[in-house]
Amino acid sequence: MAAPSHLLTCPNDVLFLIYELCDKSSLTKLSLTSTAMREQCIPHLYRTVDVSSHNAGRISYHEGDLRPEAWACEFDDIAPENHVSRQRSFLQTMVRHPEYAAHVRAFSWTFTWGESNEYELTEIDYQLWAIFSRFDRVEKLDLAAIPSPDKVWGCWEQYTVQIPPVLFPRVMDLRLMGRTPHKLVKTIFKSIDISLLRCLSLDYLQERGNLPDGSPMPKEVNTKTRGLAWRAKLCSSATDTRLIFPGPMWIPVLPLIDKLSSLQHLEIRIPPLEEGFCYDGDYPEYPQYISVTSQLLTSVQSTLRELIIDHARTPRGPSNPNIQLCGTGRVLRRLIQNDRLRRGATMLNSLFPSLDKWNWKQLRSVTFKGFLDDSTERYYESAIRDLEHMRDKLENYFLGRGVHFEWENDSPRPAHLYMGHDNVDQEAKEAIMDGFWKTLIEDYGVRAEDRERFDRW
């Protein structure tokens, strides 16, 4: 390569092409050669910023017999090393050089919610929203929130309440993943021009136990509604406002319906409902989620080119054949799997009747993932038959219209769901466990002494 002084004599359009061909490492080295070169490299260095952990895929050094698959998108304790340190270094750079924000066009970030060691909030963390509000030229946005269920939320409530009214107004390619704060999702959807959105990915986007305004569920309400996670209850207050319980986030998605006039790519990963201790079989919020998903699909039928629906799976069990599940564990696994298959069939049956009414003009590719499982045992004959029947109907429908159709039995990666309320007290936990064991004993023939043995263990 020519010396930097010779490079600077090149026309600007030639230099631009050179910078575009350089990777991040080469650009960084070039920027250190001279002040003039640094000024020219900075816009290219900050055009794409990825300070995320959820895109790191599988992380082998977290894996073992009891956790054969460790994915960066699962919990914040399964993340690349120094993730938080890298984020804080980036924030400090943006504080020292606020002018760099104007160069950012693609931005990826993972929120980690916890209160231990490096996850404790520091002074620079509280400047995050002010820094984010400067990214007013970002066109591609990828945000994920991945808390660990065994960590409390505490001071993060003070943190999220600072979310500004406008964020990322020019976004046209949007991905939202995990247990993202309700207020943040609403703010982004209100800030952007929805009619210009070209790509939308709702990657197991989930609610957690909140009041409708996004504030944490009070302890007294939590105790009153204990054991009713997944049930939409009414508060006893004068307003009778409905609570938001953990589950697929659909309320902020409602304003998108009939306004996505430019959407070409839509991907929805459905979070698994089976995590936690709530097997009452009703899930009254789930039909509403299906309904909103169906309306969203219908509203983009004239522009959509690619559709992906992924029924996200839960993590695999132990890979070591010497680790055997007890009888209760086997019953629980079958209960979970049967429930998962049943809900998958319900969703497809709910969506399919609308297909014949839709007028797909641009659709080229459709993919369904994870509704079946390659390792499914034959304890679930009825649910499997329903799903296989729906798969055949979907394949005939799309292939008959010249649309490329793919069906993958298994979801490519696991997804976790945080079940429970904010700061659940011991009484509420015990009530939830009592309801869980009652279902196992009455409906699945588990013996009462198994409960006693489990409690002692």
N, C-alpha and C positions, 0 to 999 in steps of 0.2 A: 504494500500500500504506500502511496505517496506520503511525504511528510505533511503534517497538519498545515504548515504555512502554504504549501502548494495546493492543498485541498481548498483552502479558503479563496484561492484565485478562481476556482470553478464557478460557473454561473449558478445562481440559486436553485434553478429547477433541476440541475444535475446533482447538486448537493442534496436536494430533497429526495431524489431517487436513491442516492447512496444510503441516506439515513433510513429510508424505508426498508432497505434490504438488510440492514444490520439488526442483530438480535440485541436483547437488553444488555448483555455483558459487553458486547462490542461498543454499543452506544455509551455505556458508562466509562469505558476506557478512553474513548474519543473525547468525552466531555472533560476529562482530567488533563488533557494535553495543553489547553490554553483557554483563556477567558473567552475569547471570541468563539472558539469551538463549543465551549460549554453553553453559551447563549443559544447557539443553533441546535444543539442536541436536546436541550431541556424539553421543548414541545413534543419531541418524539419519544423521549423517555417517559413522559407522564401521560401520553395519549391513552395507554391502556394500563390501568392500575389493578393488580390482583393481590389483595391482602386478606385472602380468605383461607379457611382450612377445610371447608366442606367439599371442595373440589379435588382433594388429594387422593380420593379413592381408598383402596385398602392399605392399611398401615401394618406391616408384618410384625413390627416389634411390639405391638399390643396383642398379638394373637397367641393362643395356647390351646390346651385340651378343652378347657371350659369356655373359651371364647375363640372358636376356630376361625371366625371372620370378624375382623375389626375394621370398620369403615369410618372414615373421618366425618361422615355426615350423621353419625349416630348420637354420640354424647360429647360434651366439651372436654371430657377426660380422655377421649380417643382422638387426638389431634396431633398434627406435626409439632415437633419440638420448637420452642421459642415463638409460637404463633402470636401470643399476646405481646411479647417484646417487639416483634416486627411491626405490629399495629401501632404501638405507642411511638416507635421511632418514626413511622410515617406521619402520624399526627403532629409530632414535634417539628418535622420538616415543613408541614403545611402551615404551622403557626409562624415559623421563621420566614417562610416565603409564600404568603397568601396568593401571590400572583400565579403560582403554579396551578391553582385550581382551574383556571380558564383553559388549560390544555387538556384536561381529562375528558375523554369521550366514552371510554368503557371502564366500568368500576365494579369490582367484586369485593364483598366484605362479609365476614362471619362474626356475628355477635356471640360472645360466650358469656353466659349468665351464671355467676356463682360467687361465692364469698370465701375463697381460701387461697392462700399463697399469692401468686401473681394475679389472680382474678379479682382481688380487692380493688375497688375503684381508687384511682389516683387523680391528682389535679388535672392531668392531661386528658383523662377519660371524660371529664365533665365538659371539655371543649369540643367533643366529637360532633354534637349537633350543629354548633356554629360553623365548624369546618365543612360538614356535609351540606349546609345551606349555600355554600359558595360553589358547589358543583352544579352550576346551572346550565352547563353545556353537555352534560352526560347524556348519551343517546342509548347506551346499552348498560343495564343495571342488573346486578345479581346479588341479592341480599339473603342471608340465612341467619336464623337464630337457633342455637343448639344448646339448650340448658341440660344439665344433668338432673334427673328427678330426685336424687338424694341430696341435692343442695337447696338451701332456702333461697328465697328471692329478695328478701330484705331491702337493702338500700337501692336495688335496681329499680324499684318503683319511683324513687326520687329522680333517678336517671332518665327513665322513659317519659316522665311527665314534662321534661324539657323539650320534647320534640317540637320543632317549629311548624308554623302553619303551611309552609311551602317547601317541598323537597323535590329535587331532580325534575324540573318542569318539562324538559325536552326529551324525556325517555320515550323510545319507540320499540325497544326490545327489553322485556321485563321478566325477571325470574324472582319469585318469592318462595322461600323454603323454610320449613320447620315451624317452630313455635314462635313466630314473629309477632311482636306486640300488635294488638288490634288497632291501636291508635296510629301506629306507623303505617300499616297497610292502608287505612282510610286516608291518611294524609297524602300518601303517594298517589292513590287513585284520584284524589281531588286536585292534586297539583298538575298532573299530566293532561295533555290533550288526548282523551281516550280514542277519538276518531282517527288519530294518527298511529295508534299502536299496531305494530306489524307482527310482533311475536310475544306470546304470553305463556309463561310456564308457572303453574301453581304446584310446587313440588312438596307434597304432603303438608300443605299449609294448614296449620292447626290453631285452634283456640286453646285457652286455658281458663281456669276458674276466675271469671271477672264479673263485675257489674257491667251493664250496657255502656257506661261512659268510659270503660277501660280500667277503672280503679279496682284494686284487689278485693276479693270477696271477704267481708267482715267475718270475724270468728263466730259471732252469734248466728249469722245466716248460714255459715258453713256447718255449724253444729245442728241447726234446725233441719237442714236438707241432707244430712249425712246418709251415706249409702245410696244416694240418688244421683250419682254422677251419670251423665248422659241423659238425665231427665230435665226437661225445661220446666222449672217450677216458678210460681209467682211469689214475689216478695209479699210480706204482710204489710208493707208500707201503704201510704195513702195512694201512691201512684200505681201500685200493682205492676211494676216493671219487671219484665222477664229477665232472668239471669242468663249468663252465657257460660255454659259448662265446657270442659275440654272436649275437643272433637274437631272434625273438618270445618275450616273457616269458610262460611258461605255468606254471612250477612254483608260484609264489605264488598262482595262480588256482585250483589244485586244491581248497583248503579251501572255496571258495565253492560248489562243486557240491552240490546238494540242500539248501542252506541259504538260498537267496535266495527266501524265501517271499512277499516283497512287491514284487519287481522288476517294473516296468511298461515301462521303456525300456532297451534294450540296444543299444549301438553299439560295433562292433569294427572298427578300421582295422588292416589287416594290413600290417606293415612290409615293404618290398621286400627280397627276399633277394639281388637281383642286384648290389648295390653291392659293390665290392671285387674281389678277385682269387681267387675260389673257385668255379670252374665244374666241379666234379667230378660234378655231377648227382645226388648221393645225398641230401644234407641229412638225415641220419638223425634229427635232432631235429624236422624239419618234420611228419612223420606223427603224432608225439606231440602237437604243437601242434594239428593238425587234430582229433585225437581228443578233446583237452580242450575245444576249442571246441564240438564236437558235444555232448559231455556237458553243458556249461554251458547250451547252448540247450535240450536235452531237460529239464533240471532246472527251467526256468522256464516251461514250456509252459502251465501253468494260470493264470499271472498276467500274462504279457507282453502289452503292447498295441502296442508299436512295436519293430521290429527293423531295424537298419541294419548291413550288412556292406560294408566298403569295402576293395577290394584296391588299396592306395595305389600310385600311380605314382611314377616317378622324374622329376627335372626335365626340362624340354624342352631340346633341343639349340639351337644357334645359330639365331636368327631371321633373321639376315642371309643372303640367298640367295648372296652372294658367298663366304661361308665354306663351303668344301666339305670333307667328311670324306675322309681318305685311304682306300685300299682296306682296310687293317687296321681302321680305324675303322668302316667300313661292315659288315665281317664281325662285329666285336665287337657293334655295335648289333643286328644280326640275331640273334646268339647270345643276347644278353640278352633281347630281346623274345620269342624263341621259348621260352626257358626260363620267362619270366614267364607267358606264355599257357598253357604246359603245366601249370604249378603251379596256375594259376587253375582250369583244367578239373579237375585232380585234387581240389582242395578241394571244388568244387561236386558232383562225382561222389561224394565221400565223405560229404557232408552229406545229399544228396537221399534215399538209401534209408531214412533214419530218418524223413523227413517223414510218410509215410503212417501211421507208428505213433504219431505225436504227436497229442495231444488239445488243440488250441488252443482255449481257451475265450474269451479276451479279445482275441486278436490282431486289430488293425484295419489295420495298415500294415507293409509289408515293402519295403525298398529294398536293391538290390545295385548297387554302383558299382565301376568300374575294372577289371572282369575282361576286358573288351575295350578297344580303343582306336580312336577315330574315325579316326586316321591310320594304322592298321595296314596294312602292305603284304601282298601276297598270297604272301609267302614261307612263310606259316605256315598253309596251307590246312587241314591236319588239325586243328591245335589250334583254329583258328577255328570249324570245323564242330562240334567237340565243345562249345565254349562256346555257340554259337548254339543247338545242340540242347538244352543244359541250360537256357538262357534260356527257350526255348519251354515246356519241361516245368514250370519254376518258375511261369511266367505262368499256364499252364493250371491248375496245382494251386491256387495262391492265389486267382485270380479265381473259380475254381469253388467256392470256399468263402466268397466274399463279402469277401475281404481285399484292400485296395488294394495293388497291386504296382507298383513302379517299378524300371526297369533303366536305369542310366546307363552307357554304354560307358566313359566316361573318369572317373577320379577327379577331384574338383573341385580338389584342390591336391596338390602333390608331397610326398613324404616321403623322408627320408634315413636311412640306416642306417650306424652306425659299425662298420666291419669291422676286425678285427684284435685284438690282445691289448694289455694294458697295457704300455707301454714296450717295444715290439717292437725287438729289436736288429737290426743291419744284416744279420747272417747269416740271421735268420728272414725278413726282408723279401726277401732275394735268393732264398731257397728258395720263398717264396710266388710270386714273379714267375716263377721257373723252371717251377713247376707250371702257372701260367696260360698261358705261352707254349707249353708242351708240348701243352696241350689245343688251342690255336689251330692249331698246326702239324700235329698228327696227325689231328685230327678235322675241321678246317675248311679245310685246304688253304692256310693262310697260309705264306708262304715264310720260311725261316730268315733270309735277308738282311733281311727286314722287321724282325726283332728287332734286328739289328745297327744298322740305320738309326734305329730308335726309341731305342735306348740312347745313340747319339751325340747325338740331338736332346735 
